[in-house]
Amino acid sequence: MEYQEKQEELLHSLLNRSYEIDSNETDTHLAPAQFQDNLLIDEEDRLCVMHRDAHFGSSFDEMLRYYREEKKGAVLDIPLKRIESLREKEKSLGADIAPLLLSGSDAEKIQLAKKLYQELRTLFERGSEEKIVKEIVALILSEEEEYENDIDAILCIGKPIIPYLIEVVQSQTFKDPLFPGYGKAPLSAAYALGKLRAEEAIIALFELLCENPDEYEEVATGALTRIGKKAAEFLMRQVCKKPITSVNEQAATVLLAFEAEDTAVAVAELFFSMLQDKEIIKIVPFACYLALGCEKLAPKLREDFKKLLSDPNTPGQVKEEIKLLSKEWDKK
């Protein structure tokens, strides 16, 4: 038991570690005169070299292999030609290009990423008999391109692994593409929490979605809908909070994805009651989401809903949603 607790304590430490670099240093070293021609030192070059050094052993060839094969580590939106160009420039220099493009704080962050890689691998090896430790580290270091493929062993462990998955979801370090997991570990963890129907994770999953909807909306929404009634109740409370912010809007969009009949009916009644607030109905696009969520209104409330069309407080965009929904009802 003492060995198990020690391994789990080390894992908690790594999952909650902060790697923020507090430095105002931005200047790079000057390239030698023979290397300055056609050298474009910009943000794309800088990020490319940082990712090469953190993930690909400082090898442009290895980095190119990942990007050509579209493997999991190909996370930068950068053309192959740019990576190839930097590789050729480095060859012409005859020395590592990194000191020419990266600041001291960049180099420090790369070293921290490498250190975390080593610590995770060491923990995996030493904790190989402790299944929770092994599977969380394996999830972070996985090279699987689809996060659904990372979680079979995790699902077999069940509820005891939930707190660790929540820590991965909340970790700023593992959302950073420069660190182990290429920024993708929270996606795998969120997906697993949904499959486990982990009610303990509802707040963490919603915060993940609000933090970066473009990156996390699909997997976080899927997880919350799998969790079901408790997640819907939490989201309905978020929708009602004032003042109205993007948080209300995010909660409303997730609630639209719930398909269970009883939940959809409850959502419709709540959304309709909010649309009757003369201030809320003016808030577009939030009010449009509320109108969309009224599909499951009971027949006795539908006529009152349609009356919003003649209300001068109802914005034109909201009226369009009401018209579309009314036409759907009329077809049935």
Stockholm file with secondary structure:
# STOCKHOLM 1.0

chainA/1-332         MEYQEKQEELLHSLLNRSYEIDSNETDTHLAPAQFQDNLLIDEEDRLCVMHRDAHFGSSFDEMLRYYREEKKGAVLDIPLKRIESLREKEKSLGADIAPLLLSGSDAEKIQLAKKLYQELRTLFERGSEEKIVKEIVALILSEEEEYENDIDAILCIGKPIIPYLIEVVQSQTFKDPLFPGYGKAPLSAAYALGKLRAEEAIIALFELLCENPDEYEEVATGALTRIGKKAAEFLMRQVCKKPITSVNEQAATVLLAFEAEDTAVAVAELFFSMLQDKEIIKIVPFACYLALGCEKLAPKLREDFKKLLSDPNTPGQVKEEIKLLSKEWDKK
#=GR chainA/1-332 SS CHHHHHHHHHHHHHHTCCCCCCCCCCCCCCCCHHHHTTCCCSHHHHHHHHHHHHHSTTCHHHHHHHHHTTCTTCCSCCCHHHHHHHHHHHHHHTSCSHHHHCCHHHHHHHHHHHHHHHHHHHHHHHTTTSHHHHHHHHHHHCCCSSGGGGCHHHHHHCGGGHHHHHHHHHCSGGGSTTSTTTTCHHHHHHHHHHHTTCGGGHHHHHHHHHHCHHHHHHHHHHHHHHHCHHHHHHHHHHHHCSSCCHHHHHHHHHHTTCCCHHHHHHHHHHHHHHHTSTTGGGSTTHHHHHHHTTTTCCHHHHHHHHGGGGCTTSCHHHHHHHHHHHHHHHHC
#=GC SS_cons         CHHHHHHHHHHHHHHTCCCCCCCCCCCCCCCCHHHHTTCCCSHHHHHHHHHHHHHSTTCHHHHHHHHHTTCTTCCSCCCHHHHHHHHHHHHHHTSCSHHHHCCHHHHHHHHHHHHHHHHHHHHHHHTTTSHHHHHHHHHHHCCCSSGGGGCHHHHHHCGGGHHHHHHHHHCSGGGSTTSTTTTCHHHHHHHHHHHTTCGGGHHHHHHHHHHCHHHHHHHHHHHHHHHCHHHHHHHHHHHHCSSCCHHHHHHHHHHTTCCCHHHHHHHHHHHHHHHTSTTGGGSTTHHHHHHHTTTTCCHHHHHHHHGGGGCTTSCHHHHHHHHHHHHHHHHC
//
